[in-house]
Every structure is written in C-alpha cells, then in structure tokens.
Amino acid sequence: MTTVSSEQQQAVAGAQSDGSAVQKCAIIVVIDPGHGDRLKAGNPVDPGAVSGTIYESNIALDVGKKLKSKLEAKTDCIQAVYLTREGEITEVRPRLKWRVAIAKEKKANLFISLHLDAAGASASGQSALYHPSYPHSKTLASTVAGRAKIIKSRGAKSRDNLYVINLKYFGPDTKASILIELGFITNDADRNACQTQGDAIAQEIADSVADFVLANKAIFSATPKAAAGTPANVPIPRPRPTNR
Ligand SMILES: [Zn+2]
C-alpha cells in the first residue's frame, strides 16, 4: 500500500495552495505490443504464440490500445502515451531494436511491453518481468503484480536475458521497463479473459502505473546521465527462442 501526501497531491495537480507553480508530474509512456512485425524478407508477420486462430500479437495489440486510453485518462501524472505499433508492421525491421528506438525518440520515461505466455493447458497467470539491474523496474513490476486480479498474478520475476527490459539499450530518460506476460494463450480461462476483459485488465495496469509514478516522482526529475551506449554499436546479446 502506498500513501500519497497532500504535498505530493498538490505537486501532481501542478500548483500549491498558495498558487505558486511546482513541477508538474508529466510522464511519457511507450507501450510495446509484442510481435506483429516482420523479421526477414519473405517471412510472414510474426504472430507470437498461437492458439488455434488466436494470435498473441493481436491480443497484445488490443490490450495495448486499451492501456493507452486508460493511461491517457490519468491526466494528473501522464503527459503522453505512444504505441510502438498500431497494427502489423509489414516492412522488415531489425528484431526488437526498432521498438527501443521508438522509446528513445519519444523520450519515454516508462516502457511497457505486452506479451502472452505459452505452455501446457494447465499453466495460467500473469507475470511482470524486470531486469535485475534496475530497481525501479522491479518496483514497477511488483506494483503491477500486486494489482492483478482478473488474471491472477504469478508475481514479479527477474529476467536478465530480455532485450526490451534492459535499460542499457535505452536513452537516459527511461527509468523503468517491464514486460508483462498478460496470461497464457494456451490456457482457456486466461485467453478468454484477455479477449473479453481486456478493458479491465488494461485498467489494472494503468492504475498500477499511476500508483508507481505518484510514489516515485523523484526518479523522473533526476539529472539525466549520458547514455552508456547507442543501439548502433551495442549488439543484441544472443538469439532467443522468442521475440521479446
Ligand atoms: Zn511474446
């Protein structure tokens, strides 16, 4: 549980009771619906995990669009929200790098990638993944995990091998990046919830992001440090079985 002082609330509102201006809480979020891109000429667009005719890429996009509108309604703390894609990307793009390039271009403060897990039919639940080197990402992941009710959370989980949550590939503005596995596309209840309750799932995530921002405003006003590297000269560490 996080409490917000009246001082913080006034700061978020943009003015103190005496009328003097204070720093506005104005966070830029980039939402990244996984897959849905073309990795090689001649390849089909990557559907991600598939269950019958249901594609992970389409569910991630649908929930991503809903999350964008939910976040845009948080006008006390969110300045702008962008999607890395609004449909299928049919031109060939370098795996994953183009997604992080959008975060850099938009000067994203937060990056949230959306995926679904796949396994046997009995596995279920939402997971929020963070890179172990970045404590703010861990806090955001834990906040998301703490609010997940529609699809029960499996918790916040550390992963050191996912490109889109490794902040060394991002610019200095990005303070946290997480990858949410919304549920298991291979589980009937999870898949069904993603398809029919996407609005409520997006609301849970948006509420978590707002909680996190309000409780951690100081990290977004810190002096930016120079980026450690640029995507052009930082190779992707190693190939992975999944595109995330
Ligand atoms: Zn995926």
Residues whose N, C-alpha, C, O or C-beta is under 5 A from the ligand:
A	BS01	ZN	G34 G48 H115 L116 N243 R244
